[in-house]
Amino acid sequence: MQLTRIFLVVFLSISGALPGMSQSSFKIAKLKYGGGGDWYSNKTSLPNLIKFCNSQLKMNIFPEEDIVEVGSTDIFQYPFVHMTGHGNVVFTDSEARNLRNYLLAGGFLHIDDNYGLDPFIRREMKKVFPELSFVELPYDHPVYRQKFIFKEGLPKIHQHDEKPPQGFGLLYEGRLICYYSFESDLGNGWEDQSVYNDPESVRLQALQMGANLLSYCTTVY
């Protein structure tokens, strides 16, 4: 869509001008939010995902993620923003407007329920898009059909409540602007192997699904 193209052109021109970064590189960010929830969870997850994407997808992502606040205009510098946590989330009205503007301008938000986030994020995203609701994406959605094929949708990484994993989306005029991974815990799967001692096959599924998300949001749909 045209808005997405405009966002990425502006973004790439900004990030290429940042000191210490090559002209073709870009950054992704973790979202810092209020309410007391642990937005800072999974310290090693995004660096590992970045390393995997640079290796497997030949992306040129800066090796460390940035931290960006919901209400900051800096959010417009990132094509991909990751959000995680276990507890409460609160967006102020101005933060909700800023996040809405970011997503409408072509940005992409990945919300990863680290267990316990669900009731809070559903409430707060209604502030951002009162007219939209999360819908479960079909297994043939392009987000599951990038370099890595997930014929049964979102993979299960951690068990928690023994429920099946579900991938939800917010769709605006047909464009997926926010992907919400529920009962999967992708971010835990991206962590260093020593953190949870997950089998490498499970970690690989998590990294591949994360790579699909980054591939999707940086490819204009």
Stockholm file with secondary structure:
# STOCKHOLM 1.0

chainA/1-221         MQLTRIFLVVFLSISGALPGMSQSSFKIAKLKYGGGGDWYSNKTSLPNLIKFCNSQLKMNIFPEEDIVEVGSTDIFQYPFVHMTGHGNVVFTDSEARNLRNYLLAGGFLHIDDNYGLDPFIRREMKKVFPELSFVELPYDHPVYRQKFIFKEGLPKIHQHDEKPPQGFGLLYEGRLICYYSFESDLGNGWEDQSVYNDPESVRLQALQMGANLLSYCTTVY
#=GR chainA/1-221 SS CHHHHHHHHHHHHHHHTSTTCCTTCBCCEEEECBSSCCTTCCTTHHHHHHHHHHHHSCCCBCSSCEEEETTCGGGGGCSEEEEEESSCCBCCHHHHHHHHHHHHTTCEEEEEECSSCHHHHHHHHHHHCTTCCCEECCTTSGGGBSSSBCTTSSCCCCCTTTCCCEEEEEEETTEEEEEEEESSCHHHHHSCHHHHCCCHHHHHHHHHHHHHHHHHHTSCC
#=GC SS_cons         CHHHHHHHHHHHHHHHTSTTCCTTCBCCEEEECBSSCCTTCCTTHHHHHHHHHHHHSCCCBCSSCEEEETTCGGGGGCSEEEEEESSCCBCCHHHHHHHHHHHHTTCEEEEEECSSCHHHHHHHHHHHCTTCCCEECCTTSGGGBSSSBCTTSSCCCCCTTTCCCEEEEEEETTEEEEEEEESSCHHHHHSCHHHHCCCHHHHHHHHHHHHHHHHHHTSCC
//
